Each structure stands twice: as C-alpha cells, then as structure tokens.
Amino acid sequence: MNRRILSLWLPFWPIERHLKQQGMTARTGLALYAPERGRLTVKAADGIALRLGIRCGMPLAQARAMQPDLNVALSDPAADLAALEALTVWCQWLSPLTALDGTDGVWVDTTGCEHLFGGEDQMAERLLTRLTRAGYSARLAIADTAAAAACVVRSSRQLATLVPPRGQETALRPLLLDGLRLHPETLITLRGLGLIRVGQLLDMPRAPLARRFGQALLDRLDQAMGRLPEPLSFTAEPQVSRVSGTLVEPISTAPAIVRALAKLVDELAEALTRRNHGARQLLVQCMRVDGTTQSLQLGLSNASADPIRLNRLLGERIDTIEPGFGIEAFTLSATETSPLTVPENRDWLVPANDPASLAALLDRLSGRPGIKTLSRLQAGASQFPEREQTQIGRDSVQKMEEHASSSIRSPRPARLLRTPSPIIVRAFWPDGAPKTFQWSRISHTIRGVIGPERLWSDWWHDPTGACARDYWVAETVEGERFWLFATHGGAGPDAERASWFLHGFF
C-alpha cells in the first residue's frame, strides 16, 4: 500500500484567526504588523490588501500610504501557532497521524483511511466544507510524499488536488522551485542559473548539483520523489483528561460539594474543548478525612463538553455521596471520550454549549434511581423485516449511537405484524404472483401487484429453515394493500406448493 500524505494549506491563517477572534469584518483591507529591525513591517495581509499591492515584508508606513483606510493590528505569532496546533489535533478525525507544516499548514497521513469517507475525493470535500463553514480559507493536496503534497498545494489554484499514486514526478515537473522549501540562498542561486522549475532540476546531472549546492538539495528532491523518507513529527493526542483539587478545610454539605465540583468541571470542559472531544463517562473520586474514597460514576448518551450540562448531571447525583466526617480532595476524570458531534459551522477554537436535545433528556432519566426500564430500538443484523430492529436495554440507551439506515429498494408497510401470519393462496397470475388469497376466513381478490423483492435469510438464525422469501405488494379490488411473501429454498417458489404469509399492511 502506497503511503498517502494530505497537505492542508491555510494561506490566510493569521488574518482569519484574528478576524474571528475580534468578531470583525475588514471591508477596506487588513494587515498584521510586527516590529522588525527598528521599524514596523507587514507580516500578513488579507485578499483586499493583496489586491491593493500590499505585500508581506513591506514597511507599514508604505502600506498605509497606499491605502489610508487600511485596518492594521499587531500580529501574535504565538497565538497563531497555538491555534494551528489545536487545528492539528482537530484534524485527527481524519487520521490519528497529524503534524504541523510550518506556520500555515498541517500534514495528515491518510494511508488506509480514505475508504472510511468513500474515497480521497469525498474525504477532501468533507474537510474543505467544514473549514469553509468555520470561516477559514484552505487548499489541500494528497500525494505519496509530504514534500510533493506541500509543493503541489502551494502551486495549484484548485481547492483540492489529488496526485495519483506514484505520480509525483509528473505533478512536480511544471511547478516552480519555491514549493520545495529550499534554503533561500540556494533558491536565489538556482534562479541566477536559469533554473526555476522542478523539471529542470530533475533533468540535470546529480554530481554537479551535489558539488555546487551540497547533499541537502538532492535529499530534498529525493524526498519529494519518494526515493528518500521524510520524517514527520506527529502530534500525539492528549490522554484521558483528569483534574484534581484539594480543599483548605474538609466539607460535608451538598452545596459545598456542588461548588467544589463546579470548579473542576470548568477545568475539565476547557481541556476537552481544546481537543474537540467530549466526555462519555465521568468518574468522581472523593477523598475523605478518614482515608476512604467515595466514587461516583455516570454516563452520557453522547459526547459533551458543556459545563452546564455536566454540572447539572453531577448535581442530581450529589445525594449519593457519603461525606462521612468530611471530604478533603476531589478528582474528576473523563474515563471515556469521543469527538464532539457539533454543527458543521462551529469554530472548534471557540467553546460552544450543546443545545438541549434528546441526549440531555436521556442523561437525566438514566440518572434517576427509580428508572430501570429505558430501552430503544437499534438496527439489527438481519435481512428479514421482523429482525431488522432489536430492542436494547438501559446501558446501550445511555451510549446512544447513530446507525446509518439501510437502503430500501422497495416500499415498506406502515404496519408490520410481529410474526408473519399464514394465508392460503387460491389462484395465481401467469408470472406466479398471487391472484386471490384467504386470510382469517376472508377472501381477497388482487387486481395489481408489485414485485417480487427477494430477501435472503441469515444462516446464523435459520441454519436449516427456508433461506429466501419473495415479497409482493398486493392491492385488492377494495383498495386495500397487503405485503405478502412466499418462502422457498433460493431457486424460486413453487407457486402451488409454497407456503404463503401476510406480513404487513400499507
């Protein structure tokens, strides 16, 4: 399997991060500046400023002379880098292997992950859509090597470029050398020699290049072509979140316990939000003055980092804690977490509260001591309609998960019988469809049918029984519509000898 690297480039990252943080829109252009060698220098410019001729490295006084109404702000490289690191962790929903690419990009090792999204094109579309809705301009490229992907994404005008496997040489040949991230002095010398494109460099003999520029230039070319590995410093996802607090004096009342836990909940929620994760299981450990520990564990139906919701759930279970002679320390842990299922347009760098929903209701109901019969329907692993859904108990309700609905190729009845009811078919159409049948001592004449739709049995349910059913939607002369089927061994039913059943009503 070829290694595949996704290079994500955010050309206006400092500008857009500043705009979102300030909640503003710069209609006359925005430039970020910083002191450099005794003068103020432009470090970043938005699209409007770039169209006016303002460039990075330009003195701020010159930029203001070109555009008197230009909005300016002091750049904050440390905050930009911290936000980019948060974005790098957020990208781990694509792959667990993510790494920083300078100050405006992210690398993602997507090897073997594309099938989870329906292919590389759909994976790229989903990533760009989420970033666009969050308010960030982005481009991406996917190639066999990190250097090739980074060069292509910074040279192409397309939002997404997918380089075919082993196609990096063809993709890189027409591109400028700037994308290879060569040393500035090396790049200036190459331009002086008339070498401006990657293809020109590839066609030259390697020995003269090594004598003139050293081995670093050849190594960079080999890394881009895939002949030499390029190590990436992947970002490790933080481990289980845990916060602790020690009290000055022991406490034993419920209001005091609530206040102590609220401070820990705020710290835990902030840590989880930075990772774009939410808690699925919480564990509270209360250390008493007598040396014993009281534990409280609760689950959530879906991941959440909303401190209001977490505090409410813990507050409803405070009465189960026995403080004894007093509690002197607390530990709050998120023993199970998962990515937050938030709206597409949410900015992952800004904390947001989950709206009230069915999940919040299930959390509160599950926490009530007297409720023991919560259950829900879940998709079952079966083709036969009566087994398509199964009822699961309280533990699974508390961990509610979404299941993709199976594709339905034919109509399904509004009412399905718990078990199929036997019927007697007395006449057939030439194609084997039922023409008249009797059910509960009442005869029905069919004027039209739709079908058949063949459904196969599950060998683990019916190892020796009928292995197939042919379903028909039958409409009678009175206008009633029934769902009928005949059982057979798989080669097709013998209309005269097959067993017929009624399974539902439309």
C-alpha positions, -999 to 999 in steps of 0.1 A, spaced: 0 0 0 14 34 -10 18 60 17 -6 89 12 0 123 27 -26 151 28 -11 186 29 -35 213 42 -26 249 35 -43 279 51 -29 309 32 -47 335 54 -45 317 87 -32 347 109 -57 371 92 -88 349 95 -79 338 131 -77 375 141 -110 384 123 -128 355 141 -113 364 174 -123 400 172 -156 393 155 -150 419 128 -150 422 90 -124 443 73 -140 458 43 -111 481 34 -84 455 39 -65 442 70 -28 439 76 -10 425 106 24 440 115 52 434 139 85 453 149 114 442 128 149 458 127 137 490 142 106 495 120 71 482 117 67 456 90 37 439 74 36 402 84 2 392 69 -24 407 46 -59 397 35 -72 394 0 -83 430 -3 -49 443 9 -31 420 -15 -52 433 -45 -41 468 -35 -5 458 -38 3 454 -1 28 426 5 44 408 34 77 424 44 66 459 33 70 487 58 37 495 75 41 532 66 43 524 29 12 502 32 -8 529 49 3 554 23 -11 530 -4 -44 525 15 -52 552 41 -83 533 53 -63 501 58 -71 483 91 -40 473 109 -34 451 140 -4 438 159 4 402 149 5 375 176 27 346 162 24 326 195 -14 326 195 -14 317 158 9 288 164 -12 276 194 -44 278 173 -27 259 145 -17 232 170 -53 230 181 -63 226 144 -37 198 141 -53 179 169 -88 186 155 -77 170 121 -73 137 139 -109 128 130 -93 122 95 -64 101 108 -46 97 141 -13 108 124 -12 146 120 17 171 121 24 208 118 37 221 85 54 254 92 31 282 105 3 279 80 -2 242 72 -10 207 85 1 173 73 -22 143 77 -10 107 70 -42 93 54 -28 60 44 -56 34 46 -82 60 58 -98 71 26 -123 42 25 -138 55 57 -151 85 38 -159 70 4 -126 78 -12 -100 106 -12 -122 130 -32 -150 128 -7 -126 130 22 -111 162 7 -145 176 1 -157 170 36 -126 186 51 -128 217 29 -165 221 36 -160 220 74 -132 245 72 -151 268 49 -182 268 71 -159 276 101 -147 307 82 -112 296 70 -98 296 35 -80 264 27 -65 243 0 -52 207 1 -33 182 -19 -28 145 -15 3 127 -28 26 98 -20 51 121 -2 48 151 21 72 173 1 53 166 -31 19 173 -15 32 206 1 47 218 -32 15 210 -52 -9 226 -27 11 259 -27 14 260 -65 -21 249 -76 -51 272 -79 -75 243 -73 -90 238 -39 -82 201 -39 -55 183 -59 -53 146 -58 -19 133 -72 -23 97 -84 -1 71 -67 34 72 -80 25 103 -100 45 129 -80 72 133 -107 46 142 -134 28 166 -110 60 183 -98 78 188 -132 59 220 -143 59 236 -108 82 263 -95 111 255 -72 97 278 -45 74 250 -33 102 226 -24 111 247 7 148 251 -3 172 273 15 167 310 4 203 314 -7 201 281 -27 169 293 -44 184 326 -54 215 309 -69 193 285 -88 173 313 -103 205 331 -113 214 299 -132 181 300 -150 166 270 -131 131 279 -120 111 247 -123 114 213 -107 116 195 -140 148 214 -150 164 203 -117 154 167 -122 169 166 -157 203 179 -146 232 155 -136 233 149 -98 270 151 -93 274 188 -104 244 197 -82 259 180 -52 293 197 -57 277 232 -61 248 230 -35 256 201 -13 237 170 -4 207 189 11 193 198 -24 195 163 -36 179 150 -4 150 174 -8 145 162 -44 146 125 -33 121 131 -5 97 148 -30 101 119 -54 97 92 -27 132 78 -30 141 90 5 118 90 35 109 123 51 103 120 89 72 139 102 68 149 139 33 137 145 12 153 172 1 130 200 -35 132 211 -38 140 248 -46 111 271 -75 107 295 -85 141 309 -82 143 347 -84 173 371 -79 173 408 -85 198 436 -75 199 473 -96 218 499 -83 240 526 -108 226 551 -130 194 548 -165 198 535 -196 177 542 -227 196 529 -242 191 494 -240 228 484 -203 229 493 -197 197 472 -215 212 443 -193 243 443 -161 223 446 -171 201 417 -182 230 395 -146 244 395 -133 210 384 -160 207 357 -149 240 342 -113 229 340 -122 196 325 -146 211 300 -119 236 288 -94 207 283 -119 186 264 -130 215 242 -94 222 231 -92 187 218 -127 189 202 -137 160 224 -165 154 249 -170 132 279 -189 100 276 -181 87 311 -173 107 342 -158 94 374 -157 115 406 -135 103 434 -139 120 468 -111 115 493 -125 116 529 -105 126 560 -108 90 573 -87 78 544 -115 62 524 -127 71 490 -162 77 477 -167 72 440 -195 84 417 -197 73 380 -222 84 354 -225 81 316 -237 104 289 -258 95 259 -235 115 236 -202 133 240 -204 167 257 -180 193 270 -208 217 281 -201 226 318 -237 235 324 -249 200 313 -221 183 332 -228 203 364 -265 195 362 -259 158 358 -235 157 387 -258 178 409 -286 153 405 -263 126 420 -247 145 448 -270 129 474 -254 95 467 -220 107 481 -215 99 517 -191 126 531 -186 110 565 -165 133 587 -157 154 556 -141 154 521 -107 170 517 -99 164 480 -117 156 447 -106 140 414 -128 144 383 -119 121 353 -133 117 318 -127 80 316 -142 78 281 -143 105 255 -151 108 218 -151 136 192 -179 162 196 -208 158 173 -213 196 167 -228 216 138 -206 219 107 -203 257 111 -189 256 146 -155 270 151 -135 244 171 -113 271 186 -143 287 204 -161 267 232 -198 262 225 -227 248 245 -246 218 233 -283 226 227 -310 208 247 -318 176 230 -330 140 234 -295 132 246 -298 156 276 -332 141 284 -318 105 284 -289 116 307 -313 129 333 -337 100 331 -308 75 333 -296 92 365 -329 87 383 -326 58 407 -362 46 401 -360 43 363 -348 8 353 -367 1 320 -353 26 295 -349 9 261 -346 19 225 -347 3 190 -315 -4 172 -308 -17 137 -303 -55 138 -280 -76 116 -307 -93 95 -324 -91 61 -358 -103 73 -381 -74 83 -391 -87 117 -354 -88 127 -343 -55 112 -347 -38 146 -339 -51 181 -347 -36 215 -318 -28 237 -316 -20 273 -306 9 296 -268 6 292 -270 9 254 -295 37 257 -270 57 277 -245 53 249 -268 63 221 -251 59 187 -262 68 152 -267 39 128 -270 45 90 -303 34 77 -301 6 52 -311 14 17 -347 3 9 -352 -8 -26 -390 -14 -24 -419 1 -4 -423 -9 33 -457 -12 50 -468 13 77 -478 -16 100 -457 -47 103 -471 -78 121 -449 -91 149 -448 -126 133 -459 -134 97 -495 -147 95 -501 -178 73 -525 -173 43 -540 -196 16 -534 -185 -20 -561 -200 -42 -551 -185 -76 -520 -171 -94 -512 -148 -122 -491 -163 -150 -458 -150 -135 -465 -167 -102 -478 -137 -84 -509 -143 -61 -543 -135 -76 -566 -144 -47 -559 -154 -11 -577 -161 21 -568 -147 55 -588 -150 87 -617 -167 68 -619 -137 44 -611 -140 7 -594 -111 -11 -591 -106 -49 -559 -89 -61 -561 -65 -90 -524 -55 -91 -491 -65 -76 -456 -50 -73 -426 -74 -70 -412 -97 -63 -385 -85 -39 -362 -113 -28 -348 -112 8 -323 -138 20 -323 -154 54 -295 -152 79 -277 -185 82 -270 -179 119 -308 -176 125 -321 -203 102 -294 -229 95 -319 -255 83 -350 -234 75 -362 -215 44 -333 -194 31 -352 -169 9 -385 -150 7 -402 -134 -23 -422 -103 -12 -452 -88 -32 -471 -56 -26 -507 -67 -34 -536 -43 -40 -571 -57 -38 -602 -47 -57 -614 -30 -24 -583 -8 -24 -565 -25 5 -528 -31 1 -511 -61 17 -475 -72 20 -473 -109 11 -444 -133 7 -437 -169 -3 -408 -190 12 -385 -211 -9 -351 -226 -9 -335 -200 -31 -342 -212 -66 -377 -196 -67 -410 -207 -51 -432 -234 -65 -464 -213 -66 -487 -243 -60 -467 -258 -31 -450 -228 -15 -460 -215 20 -475 -180 18 -477 -154 46 -491 -120 52 -465 -97 69 -479 -61 68 -504 -35 57 -499 -3 37 
